[in-house]
Amino acid sequence: MKNKILNIAAAIALSLVSATSAQADDKTADGNSIRNVVLVHGAFADGSGWRGVYNDLTARGYKVTIVQNPLTSLADDVAATKRALDRQDGPTVLVGHSWGGTVITEAGADPKVAALVYVAALAPDAGETTGQLYEGYTTPPEFVLDIHTDGYAFVEPEKFKQGFANDVSDADAAFMRDSQVPINLKAFETKLQNAAWRTKPSWAVYGTEDKAFDPEMLAAMAERINAKVTKVSASHSIFMTQPKVVADTIDQAAKAAHQ
């Protein structure tokens, strides 16, 4: 009888330890229970630009997954993002830079997505194309596209640093310019089926020196989606040049969405 009681007590203790361990595993270092972050890059870039944000967030205890968009169509980019979301083991903060904002707006309808973060990002509505967001606004003259006959566009090399990365070193801007990934402009003509920001809490962070978008356009998009806004002196490459500001915004979103 004594041994039976001891065995029962041991089993209870083990279950309590397992529950505590599981709860700890599901939390970041600061106690926040949302620990998954998926980062979605935009046009003319790839996932490596998120390295600083990745380093910051993983140091805080987050599990970070970076999507590599093919930039061949909205459907292809959404599919790539959904594959990343499928790998998450719980609630996730979904983050998009620039064109990546359109992607997270569509893909963010996924039930795993608890919050959205728009980093100098586009935010169309359901039934709207991304191209429609530009109507009534003037893109700064520093941002010029080189459109090829197949419909894919690059940022004009001579204008790349001015229009895309004016706060990046010359050497880094040259590497970004020469490694840029073109986007199929037909993607901007595709109507969205979902607007995740209508049902998910949203945050927006963008630079006051952004030359890829009309600053009034950035402000209007953030206001329309009712985002909590952070502005900082930075270029369109804020996802690279201000990793702490971006990571802080993602951290805020994770904490607030958990409450």
Steps between C-alpha positions, in 0.01 A plus 500: 500500500783735594673435167175564312458838671861589423449405135186715476681796661792457260263493201328819615833672553619393156182631336542835676861527387400412143222761499733766638766410245251512212376837619856632519579366153201690363626832633768743399762617746281787619197278569303574184316191377512590127843386397468451124585768245490465121680767294400569138728707277387730222594565139859554388630326815520158660476353847861572593411864559321393819827379664518782755135460598547123518801533729317741731183291524672165549706657780169587667386140477283511189490227238546683169429365153594693187303460178677507164243644260542407133339835403344332200137564599290583804376141511856362497615734777194423712564128451860542615379686807235241579763228485690690768185547708426128477831437678407711803392324818271771634390866477720701267582862426511543121725780374532645150728759344385706200335259250508249785218704654271391219609141555430503875167673441390199293682224689420649842152350493669180616368412849853477640558872436433698817636838388633681193797736476538720191857621448490782242241272348203497267157419644226448241142409583311190385379546143769763441823471303832617638530742208186682612678612818717732292208692354506864604859485624831593341796268539818700580721563195788312662319168453517388136424155360674322216216297342599217267301372205392190696323718756756461778639813661823593677583825674703711255864430600607865488211592731513200733677659796299824478164333458530181702784522750616856557619428856706193407874512442613531138647149510185343643276694262710380205460139614125544548475662156687218329320219684148641475217264413260627232124483546235411244296821477186302420492424872398862558192441280369204703197561721528378855249254638578574866593803705637353821540843658120524521493224761856488640670772709758689295816702554686719251857626505652711225773752430449872456768496228333227294537583129321196359155619612327834529517574876131590497427157354684328786309705756164438330551125482595480868198706597261293290606174661483659847863411565705599800763713325872546560693748285877538495754677282580227247483407133282238335762251618390552862473121533880492468616832643277516809483140620444591866209734421341234283565225756358719778181547296469126441556437870226752587264326260572158650440623853185697421346222289549258789314718752 
